[in-house]
């Protein structure tokens, strides 16, 4: 009995010494996270997040949003996303925009969603640019404005975002926010299909029914030119 007690006390002393020597490190937490060792990831990131580490704050938001190593909790996810977003993290700003748009962990508020999407979009986050384009196209949280929607769809499309490319194709096909252009519409649908958008091939085929062979050839040429230039010459 005494021997077992001594062994237990010795183990506790070793554990306390290990904790005292433990130094949180984001990269080590990230490796553990990738290996789905969420307990170790939390051990590193909770301390860092509370000290103001923006990356740890973002990933704690991810863990609570997805229930990774913790009970899923949208309110706590919003808490950590907000802390990271207020430090200028574009990914956290986009995630926070989504939470406000969908009313996840917060009261649904389209204006606040637009606020955070805008911050992320201006920092170059392609998915935030796409989301912001949707808000302007639908008039959610802002006055409906197709030209502004096209502006943000274009920025995201030129980063290779398939959803934005698809929506941009639709804007050109229907003359929303831009002059109608079957060639541009086909081009963006073609690129979206290349980037595996599930509906793009169907829309591209629909466009061919109202285009001449010469127009289709031109659109295909522009698609290749755009892709070859890394979306800089579209």
Backbone as JSON, one array per atom type, in Angstrom:
{
  "sequence": "XXXXXXXXXXXXXXXXXXXXXXXXXXXXXXXXXXXXXXXXXXXXXXXXXXXXXXXXXXXXXXXXXXXXXXXXXXXXXXXXXXXXXXXXXXXXXXXXXXXXXXXXXXXXXXXXXXXXXXXXXXXXXXXXXXXXXXXXXXXXXXXXXXXXXXXXXXXXXXXXXXXXXXXXXXXXXXXXXXXXXXXXXXXXXXXXXXXXXXXXXXXXXXXXXXXXXXXXXXXXXXXXXXXXXXXXXX",
  "N": [[0.84, -1.2, 0.0], [1.83, 1.28, 0.95], [3.96, 1.44, -0.79], [2.67, 1.71, -3.27], [1.48, 4.19, -2.89], [3.66, 5.87, -2.66], [4.7, 5.58, -5.23], [2.61, 6.75, -6.71], [2.7, 9.4, -5.75], [5.25, 10.11, -6.61], [4.85, 9.98, -9.4], [3.03, 12.05, -9.74], [4.59, 14.25, -9.01], [6.49, 14.22, -11.06], [4.78, 14.76, -13.2], [3.87, 17.34, -12.56], [6.27, 18.71, -12.69], [6.81, 18.4, -15.4], [4.72, 19.86, -16.51], [5.37, 22.37, -15.54], [7.65, 22.84, -16.96], [6.7, 22.94, -19.49], [6.33, 24.6, -22.57], [4.27, 26.49, -24.49], [3.74, 26.17, -28.02], [3.03, 27.25, -31.21], [3.42, 25.89, -33.69], [3.93, 23.25, -32.91], [1.52, 22.63, -31.77], [0.0, 22.77, -34.08], [0.94, 20.65, -35.63], [0.11, 18.55, -34.01], [-2.64, 18.97, -34.22], [-3.1, 18.43, -36.95], [-2.6, 15.74, -36.86], [-4.77, 14.92, -35.54], [-4.61, 14.91, -32.83], [-6.06, 16.3, -30.67], [-6.11, 17.02, -28.0], [-3.46, 17.63, -27.3], [-3.04, 19.74, -29.1], [-4.85, 21.63, -28.09], [-3.68, 22.05, -25.61], [-1.4, 23.49, -26.27], [-2.51, 25.67, -27.72], [-4.56, 27.0, -26.24], [-3.32, 28.42, -24.16], [-1.65, 30.11, -25.69], [-3.57, 31.5, -27.2], [-4.94, 32.91, -25.23], [-2.95, 34.61, -24.56], [-2.93, 36.24, -26.69], [-2.21, 35.34, -29.22], [-2.8, 35.37, -32.58], [-3.11, 33.33, -34.51], [-3.51, 31.03, -32.98], [-5.89, 31.76, -31.78], [-7.62, 31.82, -34.0], [-7.61, 29.08, -34.77], [-8.63, 27.88, -32.48], [-11.19, 28.84, -32.68], [-11.96, 27.38, -34.96], [-11.86, 24.77, -33.92], [-13.88, 24.77, -31.99], [-16.05, 25.43, -33.59], [-16.25, 23.2, -35.2], [-16.34, 21.09, -33.46], [-13.99, 19.71, -32.64], [-12.16, 17.87, -30.61], [-13.35, 19.17, -28.55], [-16.6, 19.97, -27.18], [-18.91, 20.85, -29.67], [-19.48, 24.26, -30.12], [-20.93, 27.05, -31.01], [-21.08, 29.64, -29.99], [-18.75, 29.92, -28.47], [-16.94, 29.52, -30.51], [-17.43, 31.83, -32.03], [-16.51, 33.7, -30.21], [-13.68, 33.26, -30.22], [-13.08, 33.54, -32.95], [-13.76, 36.22, -33.22], [-11.85, 37.52, -31.63], [-9.52, 36.95, -33.11], [-10.25, 38.08, -35.56], [-10.45, 40.78, -34.93], [-7.84, 41.37, -34.75], [-7.12, 41.49, -37.31], [-7.07, 39.15, -38.87], [-7.77, 37.63, -41.83], [-9.03, 35.2, -42.49], [-10.43, 34.6, -40.14], [-12.1, 36.81, -40.06], [-13.69, 36.33, -42.32], [-14.9, 33.88, -41.54], [-16.32, 34.79, -39.35], [-18.05, 36.55, -40.58], [-19.64, 34.68, -41.94], [-20.81, 33.38, -39.75], [-22.41, 35.41, -38.67], [-24.07, 35.91, -40.86], [-25.5, 33.55, -41.0], [-26.56, 33.29, -38.51], [-25.26, 31.83, -36.46], [-24.29, 31.06, -33.37], [-24.51, 33.68, -32.79], [-26.89, 36.43, -32.96], [-28.6, 36.53, -36.02], [-27.37, 38.76, -38.42], [-27.21, 40.66, -41.06], [-25.96, 43.05, -41.78], [-23.77, 43.22, -40.08], [-22.49, 40.93, -40.91], [-21.78, 41.7, -43.52], [-19.99, 43.73, -42.86], [-17.82, 42.26, -41.74], [-17.23, 40.51, -43.88], [-16.4, 42.4, -45.73], [-14.06, 43.46, -44.62], [-12.41, 41.19, -44.7], [-12.48, 40.64, -47.43], [-11.24, 42.89, -48.51], [-8.72, 42.4, -47.68], [-7.98, 40.49, -49.38], [-9.06, 37.91, -49.31], [-10.35, 35.32, -51.06], [-12.74, 33.77, -50.88], [-14.23, 35.31, -49.14], [-14.54, 37.55, -50.73], [-16.16, 36.5, -52.73], [-18.43, 35.84, -51.14], [-19.15, 38.4, -50.32], [-19.84, 39.51, -52.75], [-22.18, 38.05, -53.23], [-23.81, 39.09, -51.2], [-24.15, 41.73, -52.09], [-25.35, 41.25, -54.55], [-27.78, 40.08, -53.81], [-28.76, 41.94, -52.06], [-28.46, 41.76, -49.29], [-28.05, 43.05, -46.2], [-26.93, 45.26, -47.34], [-27.55, 47.84, -49.81], [-28.96, 46.55, -52.75], [-26.77, 45.93, -55.41], [-25.69, 45.4, -58.42], [-23.41, 46.03, -59.93], [-21.4, 46.36, -58.02], [-21.47, 43.83, -56.97], [-20.48, 42.38, -59.19], [-17.91, 43.43, -59.24], [-16.74, 42.29, -56.9], [-17.13, 39.56, -57.35], [-15.48, 39.3, -59.56], [-12.92, 39.85, -58.52], [-12.61, 37.63, -56.84], [-12.91, 35.56, -58.7], [-10.67, 35.93, -60.26], [-8.81, 34.93, -58.63], [-9.12, 32.32, -58.91], [-11.39, 31.18, -57.82], [-13.97, 28.96, -58.05], [-16.75, 29.16, -57.61], [-17.18, 31.92, -57.71], [-16.38, 32.39, -60.33], [-18.37, 31.0, -61.7], [-20.66, 32.49, -60.92], [-19.99, 34.93, -62.0], [-20.01, 34.33, -64.69], [-22.77, 33.97, -64.96], [-23.65, 36.57, -64.47], [-22.66, 37.95, -66.71], [-24.01, 36.55, -68.7], [-26.62, 37.31, -68.25], [-26.55, 40.02, -68.26], [-26.26, 41.52, -65.89], [-25.17, 44.07, -63.98], [-23.13, 44.35, -65.73], [-22.43, 44.76, -69.26], [-24.26, 42.62, -71.38], [-22.62, 39.68, -72.43], [-22.06, 37.04, -74.31], [-19.73, 35.71, -74.94], [-17.95, 36.32, -72.82], [-19.46, 35.23, -70.76], [-19.49, 32.48, -71.44], [-16.75, 32.02, -71.28], [-16.2, 32.36, -68.51], [-17.87, 30.41, -67.41], [-16.67, 28.21, -68.55], [-14.14, 28.22, -67.34], [-14.93, 27.89, -64.7], [-16.0, 25.34, -64.87], [-13.69, 23.92, -65.46], [-12.46, 24.22, -63.02], [-13.99, 22.56, -61.55], [-16.64, 23.2, -60.79], [-19.89, 22.21, -60.08], [-22.17, 22.84, -61.62], [-21.35, 24.25, -63.79], [-20.57, 23.19, -66.32], [-23.0, 22.46, -67.47], [-24.23, 24.99, -67.74], [-22.45, 26.17, -69.49], [-22.84, 24.6, -71.76], [-25.45, 25.33, -72.3], [-25.07, 27.96, -73.07], [-23.83, 27.65, -75.55], [-25.85, 27.18, -77.32], [-26.86, 29.58, -78.09], [-24.85, 30.85, -79.35], [-22.52, 31.6, -82.0], [-20.29, 29.51, -83.97], [-17.89, 30.82, -84.29], [-17.93, 32.62, -82.13], [-17.88, 30.85, -79.98], [-15.39, 29.67, -80.38], [-13.77, 31.91, -79.96], [-14.34, 32.45, -77.3], [-13.31, 30.16, -76.08], [-10.64, 30.48, -76.69], [-10.08, 32.82, -75.22], [-10.52, 31.81, -72.67], [-8.38, 30.01, -72.35], [-6.26, 31.79, -72.54], [-6.71, 33.37, -70.3], [-6.42, 31.47, -68.24], [-3.76, 30.62, -68.66], [-2.41, 32.9, -68.01], [-2.58, 33.02, -65.32], [-4.94, 34.06, -64.46], [-4.65, 36.76, -64.81], [-4.97, 38.02, -67.21], [-7.75, 38.37, -68.31]],
  "CA": [[0.0, 0.0, 0.0], [2.73, 2.43, 1.04], [4.76, 1.48, -2.03], [1.82, 2.25, -4.32], [1.28, 5.61, -2.6], [4.92, 6.55, -3.01], [4.76, 5.58, -6.7], [1.64, 7.75, -7.18], [3.23, 10.73, -5.43], [6.39, 10.33, -7.52], [4.3, 10.23, -10.74], [2.43, 13.39, -9.73], [5.7, 15.21, -8.98], [7.03, 14.24, -12.42], [3.78, 15.42, -14.05], [3.9, 18.76, -12.26], [7.53, 19.23, -13.23], [6.66, 18.46, -16.86], [3.84, 21.0, -16.82], [6.11, 23.6, -15.24], [8.64, 23.03, -18.02], [6.0, 23.01, -20.77], [6.26, 25.9, -23.22], [3.36, 26.38, -25.64], [4.35, 26.48, -29.3], [1.95, 27.13, -32.18], [3.71, 24.87, -34.71], [3.75, 21.92, -32.31], [0.07, 22.46, -31.69], [-0.54, 22.57, -35.42], [1.28, 19.27, -36.01], [-0.82, 17.7, -33.26], [-3.98, 19.17, -34.81], [-3.14, 17.67, -38.2], [-2.61, 14.31, -36.5], [-6.02, 14.75, -34.78], [-4.3, 14.84, -31.4], [-6.65, 17.59, -30.29], [-5.76, 17.34, -26.61], [-2.16, 18.32, -27.33], [-3.24, 21.02, -29.79], [-5.48, 22.54, -27.12], [-2.7, 22.36, -24.57], [-0.55, 24.55, -26.8], [-3.21, 26.83, -28.27], [-5.35, 27.76, -25.27], [-2.41, 29.37, -23.52], [-1.23, 31.11, -26.68], [-4.73, 32.31, -27.56], [-5.19, 33.83, -24.13], [-1.86, 35.6, -24.57], [-3.15, 37.11, -27.83], [-1.7, 34.79, -30.49], [-3.92, 35.41, -33.52], [-3.27, 32.03, -35.16], [-4.11, 30.13, -31.99], [-7.28, 32.19, -31.62], [-8.37, 31.35, -35.17], [-7.78, 27.63, -34.76], [-9.56, 27.54, -31.41], [-12.49, 29.05, -33.3], [-12.21, 26.23, -35.83], [-12.1, 23.57, -33.12], [-15.2, 24.88, -31.38], [-17.05, 25.43, -34.66], [-16.34, 21.86, -35.79], [-16.38, 20.06, -32.42], [-12.76, 18.93, -32.72], [-11.51, 17.8, -29.3], [-14.22, 19.88, -27.61], [-17.99, 19.96, -27.61], [-19.2, 21.91, -30.64], [-20.08, 25.4, -29.43], [-20.82, 28.18, -31.92], [-20.83, 30.88, -29.24], [-17.31, 29.97, -28.15], [-16.26, 29.71, -31.8], [-17.55, 33.26, -32.34], [-15.61, 34.42, -29.28], [-12.29, 33.18, -30.66], [-13.0, 34.17, -34.27], [-13.8, 37.68, -33.03], [-10.54, 37.98, -31.14], [-8.59, 36.9, -34.24], [-10.72, 39.03, -36.57], [-10.12, 42.13, -34.47], [-6.4, 41.56, -34.98], [-6.91, 41.59, -38.75], [-6.95, 37.87, -39.55], [-8.8, 37.59, -42.88], [-9.79, 33.96, -42.38], [-11.35, 34.75, -39.01], [-13.1, 37.79, -40.46], [-14.62, 35.63, -43.21], [-15.68, 32.93, -40.75], [-17.22, 35.57, -38.52], [-19.09, 36.99, -41.49], [-20.53, 33.54, -42.17], [-21.57, 33.14, -38.52], [-23.45, 36.45, -38.57], [-25.01, 35.73, -41.97], [-26.32, 32.36, -40.75], [-27.07, 33.28, -37.14], [-24.64, 30.71, -35.75], [-23.57, 31.55, -32.19], [-24.88, 35.09, -32.63], [-28.11, 36.76, -33.65], [-28.37, 36.78, -37.45], [-27.26, 40.19, -38.68], [-26.58, 40.77, -42.38], [-25.08, 44.24, -41.83], [-22.51, 42.85, -39.43], [-21.85, 39.97, -41.82], [-21.16, 42.5, -44.58], [-18.84, 44.42, -42.26], [-16.68, 41.36, -41.61], [-16.86, 40.07, -45.23], [-15.69, 43.5, -46.4], [-12.7, 43.52, -44.08], [-11.67, 40.04, -45.23], [-12.38, 40.8, -48.89], [-10.24, 43.92, -48.78], [-7.41, 41.8, -47.4], [-7.67, 39.57, -50.46], [-9.6, 36.58, -49.11], [-11.18, 35.06, -52.24], [-14.08, 33.3, -50.52], [-14.92, 36.47, -48.59], [-14.9, 38.37, -51.88], [-17.33, 35.84, -53.32], [-19.56, 36.02, -50.23], [-19.55, 39.8, -50.35], [-20.54, 39.65, -54.02], [-23.53, 37.51, -53.03], [-24.57, 40.05, -50.38], [-24.53, 42.87, -52.94], [-26.27, 40.79, -55.59], [-29.08, 39.79, -53.21], [-29.2, 43.04, -51.21], [-28.47, 41.35, -47.89], [-27.21, 43.9, -45.35], [-26.53, 46.43, -48.13], [-28.44, 48.07, -50.94], [-28.64, 45.69, -53.9], [-25.93, 46.65, -56.36], [-25.09, 44.38, -59.29], [-22.05, 46.43, -60.34], [-20.49, 46.04, -56.92], [-21.4, 42.36, -56.93], [-19.56, 41.99, -60.26], [-16.55, 43.81, -58.8], [-16.21, 41.31, -55.93], [-17.05, 38.26, -58.04], [-14.31, 39.34, -60.45], [-11.72, 39.72, -57.71], [-12.51, 36.24, -56.39], [-12.74, 34.72, -59.9], [-9.28, 36.08, -60.71], [-7.98, 34.12, -57.73], [-9.4, 30.92, -59.2], [-12.53, 30.68, -57.08], [-14.92, 28.41, -59.03], [-18.08, 29.7, -57.36], [-17.19, 33.28, -58.23], [-16.33, 32.29, -61.8], [-19.71, 30.6, -62.13], [-21.58, 33.62, -60.75], [-19.6, 35.97, -62.94], [-20.56, 33.88, -65.96], [-24.21, 34.26, -64.95], [-23.84, 38.02, -64.58], [-22.44, 38.31, -68.12], [-25.07, 35.93, -69.51], [-27.89, 38.0, -68.02], [-26.37, 41.47, -68.3], [-26.47, 42.1, -64.55], [-23.99, 44.79, -63.51], [-22.21, 44.45, -66.87], [-23.1, 44.56, -70.53], [-24.38, 41.2, -71.73], [-21.58, 39.17, -73.3], [-22.08, 35.57, -74.35], [-18.35, 35.23, -74.97], [-17.44, 36.39, -71.44], [-20.22, 34.27, -69.96], [-18.96, 31.15, -71.77], [-15.38, 31.96, -70.76], [-16.19, 32.15, -67.06], [-18.44, 29.08, -67.16], [-15.65, 27.25, -68.98], [-13.12, 28.2, -66.29], [-15.55, 27.31, -63.51], [-16.08, 23.89, -65.12], [-12.31, 23.43, -65.31], [-12.19, 24.2, -61.58], [-14.87, 21.53, -60.98], [-17.95, 23.64, -60.31], [-20.79, 21.14, -60.5], [-23.2, 23.28, -62.57], [-20.76, 25.1, -64.82], [-20.58, 22.54, -67.64], [-24.37, 22.57, -67.98], [-24.46, 26.38, -68.18], [-21.62, 26.39, -70.68], [-23.54, 23.96, -72.88], [-26.62, 26.17, -72.6], [-24.6, 29.15, -73.8], [-23.46, 27.33, -76.93], [-27.06, 27.16, -78.15], [-27.15, 30.93, -78.57], [-23.6, 31.42, -79.86], [-21.99, 31.09, -83.27], [-19.05, 28.74, -83.84], [-16.8, 31.79, -84.14], [-17.99, 33.14, -80.76], [-17.43, 29.77, -79.09], [-13.95, 29.55, -80.56], [-13.17, 33.07, -79.32], [-14.49, 32.27, -75.85], [-12.36, 29.13, -75.68], [-9.32, 31.11, -76.78], [-9.95, 33.72, -74.07], [-10.43, 30.97, -71.48], [-7.01, 29.51, -72.27], [-5.42, 32.96, -72.27], [-6.94, 33.73, -68.9], [-5.82, 30.43, -67.4], [-2.31, 30.64, -68.85], [-1.86, 34.12, -67.36], [-2.88, 32.99, -63.89], [-6.14, 34.91, -64.29], [-4.28, 38.18, -64.87], [-5.34, 38.54, -68.53], [-9.06, 37.77, -68.57]],
  "C": [[0.87, 1.25, 0.0], [3.55, 2.58, -0.23], [3.96, 2.09, -3.16], [1.61, 3.75, -4.14], [2.51, 6.41, -2.99], [5.06, 6.66, -4.53], [3.83, 6.64, -7.28], [2.16, 9.16, -6.95], [4.38, 11.08, -6.36], [5.89, 10.68, -8.92], [3.72, 11.64, -10.82], [3.51, 14.47, -9.74], [6.3, 15.36, -10.38], [6.09, 15.0, -13.34], [3.81, 16.92, -13.83], [5.17, 19.41, -12.79], [7.44, 19.39, -14.74], [5.8, 19.65, -17.27], [4.56, 22.32, -16.6], [7.11, 23.91, -16.34], [8.0, 23.2, -19.39], [5.97, 24.44, -21.31], [5.38, 25.76, -24.46], [4.03, 26.86, -26.92], [3.3, 26.24, -30.39], [2.19, 25.98, -33.16], [3.53, 23.46, -34.16], [2.26, 21.61, -32.14], [-0.54, 22.15, -33.04], [-0.26, 21.14, -35.91], [0.33, 18.3, -35.3], [-2.23, 17.78, -33.84], [-4.12, 18.37, -36.1], [-3.21, 16.17, -37.95], [-3.85, 13.94, -35.69], [-5.76, 14.45, -33.3], [-4.76, 16.17, -30.81], [-6.31, 18.0, -28.86], [-4.44, 18.11, -26.55], [-2.27, 19.67, -28.02], [-3.85, 22.04, -28.85], [-4.5, 22.98, -26.05], [-1.79, 23.51, -25.01], [-1.36, 25.83, -27.08], [-4.01, 27.63, -27.27], [-4.49, 28.82, -24.59], [-2.03, 30.49, -24.47], [-2.38, 32.05, -27.04], [-5.03, 33.34, -26.48], [-4.12, 34.9, -24.0], [-1.95, 36.51, -25.79], [-2.63, 36.61, -29.16], [-2.86, 34.62, -31.47], [-4.16, 34.06, -34.19], [-3.92, 31.01, -34.23], [-5.58, 30.48, -31.78], [-8.14, 31.7, -32.78], [-8.63, 29.86, -35.09], [-8.62, 27.15, -33.58], [-10.99, 27.76, -31.9], [-12.9, 27.88, -34.17], [-12.59, 24.99, -35.0], [-13.47, 23.6, -32.48], [-16.3, 24.88, -32.43], [-17.3, 24.02, -35.18], [-16.42, 20.74, -34.76], [-15.18, 19.15, -32.47], [-12.04, 18.96, -31.36], [-12.28, 18.51, -28.2], [-15.66, 19.69, -28.07], [-18.22, 21.12, -28.58], [-19.96, 23.04, -29.94], [-19.88, 26.65, -30.29], [-20.53, 29.49, -31.19], [-19.35, 31.02, -28.9], [-16.49, 30.14, -29.42], [-16.28, 31.19, -32.18], [-16.6, 34.08, -31.46], [-14.18, 34.43, -29.8], [-12.11, 33.76, -32.06], [-12.96, 35.7, -34.13], [-12.46, 38.21, -32.57], [-9.51, 38.0, -32.27], [-8.96, 37.93, -35.3], [-10.36, 40.46, -36.2], [-8.63, 42.42, -34.59], [-6.07, 41.55, -36.48], [-6.75, 40.28, -39.49], [-8.1, 37.71, -40.54], [-9.65, 36.34, -42.8], [-10.82, 34.04, -41.27], [-12.45, 35.75, -39.35], [-14.14, 37.16, -41.38], [-15.51, 34.66, -42.44], [-16.72, 33.66, -39.9], [-18.37, 36.13, -39.36], [-20.12, 35.9, -41.75], [-21.41, 33.29, -40.95], [-22.69, 34.16, -38.37], [-24.49, 36.29, -39.68], [-25.98, 34.58, -41.69], [-26.93, 32.32, -39.35], [-26.55, 32.11, -36.34], [-23.81, 31.26, -34.58], [-23.82, 33.01, -31.89], [-26.26, 35.29, -33.25], [-27.78, 37.04, -35.11], [-28.39, 38.28, -37.72], [-26.49, 40.39, -39.98], [-25.62, 41.96, -42.47], [-23.73, 43.92, -41.19], [-21.76, 41.83, -40.26], [-21.12, 40.71, -42.93], [-19.91, 43.2, -44.07], [-17.62, 43.51, -42.22], [-16.25, 40.81, -42.97], [-16.02, 41.12, -45.93], [-14.24, 43.58, -45.93], [-11.84, 42.39, -44.66], [-11.45, 40.18, -46.73], [-11.31, 41.82, -49.26], [-8.83, 43.44, -48.48], [-7.07, 40.7, -48.39], [-8.2, 38.16, -50.29], [-10.63, 36.29, -50.19], [-12.6, 34.64, -51.87], [-14.88, 34.43, -49.89], [-15.37, 37.41, -49.71], [-16.14, 37.81, -52.58], [-18.57, 36.07, -52.45], [-20.08, 37.44, -50.25], [-20.29, 40.11, -51.65], [-21.97, 39.17, -53.92], [-24.39, 38.51, -52.24], [-25.03, 41.24, -51.2], [-25.52, 42.44, -54.02], [-27.69, 40.6, -55.03], [-29.63, 40.95, -52.38], [-29.36, 42.63, -49.76], [-27.51, 42.22, -47.08], [-26.69, 45.13, -46.03], [-27.6, 46.66, -49.19], [-28.01, 47.17, -52.09], [-27.88, 46.5, -54.94], [-25.18, 45.63, -57.21], [-23.67, 44.74, -59.73], [-21.03, 46.1, -59.26], [-20.37, 44.53, -56.75], [-20.41, 41.84, -57.97], [-18.12, 42.28, -59.87], [-15.96, 42.74, -57.89], [-16.15, 39.91, -56.52], [-15.78, 38.19, -58.91], [-13.02, 39.15, -59.66], [-11.52, 38.27, -57.24], [-12.25, 35.3, -57.57], [-11.3, 34.76, -60.38], [-8.29, 35.46, -59.73], [-8.27, 32.63, -57.91], [-10.58, 30.33, -58.46], [-13.64, 30.25, -58.05], [-16.33, 28.97, -58.85], [-18.21, 31.12, -57.92], [-17.16, 33.29, -59.75], [-17.69, 31.92, -62.36], [-20.68, 31.78, -62.06], [-21.27, 34.74, -61.73], [-20.1, 35.61, -64.35], [-22.04, 34.2, -66.06], [-24.48, 35.75, -65.09], [-23.66, 38.48, -66.02], [-23.55, 37.74, -69.01], [-26.37, 36.72, -69.43], [-27.79, 39.52, -68.05], [-26.67, 42.15, -66.98], [-25.17, 42.74, -64.06], [-22.93, 44.97, -64.56], [-23.05, 44.37, -68.14], [-23.15, 43.06, -70.84], [-23.28, 40.8, -72.71], [-21.59, 37.65, -73.25], [-20.66, 35.0, -74.32], [-17.75, 35.22, -73.56], [-18.15, 35.38, -70.54], [-19.68, 32.86, -70.18], [-17.57, 30.99, -71.17], [-15.37, 31.63, -69.27], [-16.83, 30.81, -66.69], [-17.43, 27.99, -67.5], [-14.57, 27.1, -67.9], [-13.67, 27.57, -65.01], [-15.67, 25.8, -63.65], [-14.71, 23.24, -64.96], [-11.94, 23.29, -63.83], [-13.24, 23.4, -60.81], [-16.12, 22.07, -60.31], [-19.01, 22.7, -60.91], [-21.82, 21.55, -61.55], [-22.64, 24.0, -63.79], [-20.83, 24.48, -66.21], [-21.97, 22.63, -68.28], [-24.64, 23.98, -68.51], [-23.66, 26.71, -69.42], [-22.31, 25.79, -71.91], [-24.78, 24.75, -73.29], [-26.22, 27.39, -73.41], [-24.33, 28.85, -75.26], [-24.66, 27.36, -77.87], [-27.42, 28.54, -78.69], [-25.9, 31.63, -79.13], [-23.25, 30.81, -81.21], [-20.73, 30.29, -83.0], [-17.87, 29.67, -83.61], [-16.76, 32.34, -82.71], [-17.49, 32.09, -79.76], [-15.92, 29.62, -79.16], [-13.22, 30.69, -79.85], [-13.22, 32.92, -77.8], [-13.51, 31.22, -75.32], [-10.93, 29.66, -75.69], [-9.07, 32.02, -75.58], [-9.83, 32.94, -72.76], [-9.0, 30.49, -71.27], [-6.04, 30.64, -71.92], [-5.52, 33.37, -70.81], [-6.25, 32.74, -67.97], [-4.3, 30.46, -67.46], [-1.65, 31.82, -68.14], [-2.06, 34.12, -65.86], [-3.99, 33.93, -63.53], [-5.81, 36.41, -64.3], [-4.69, 38.82, -66.19], [-6.66, 37.9, -68.95], [-10.0, 38.81, -69.19]]
}
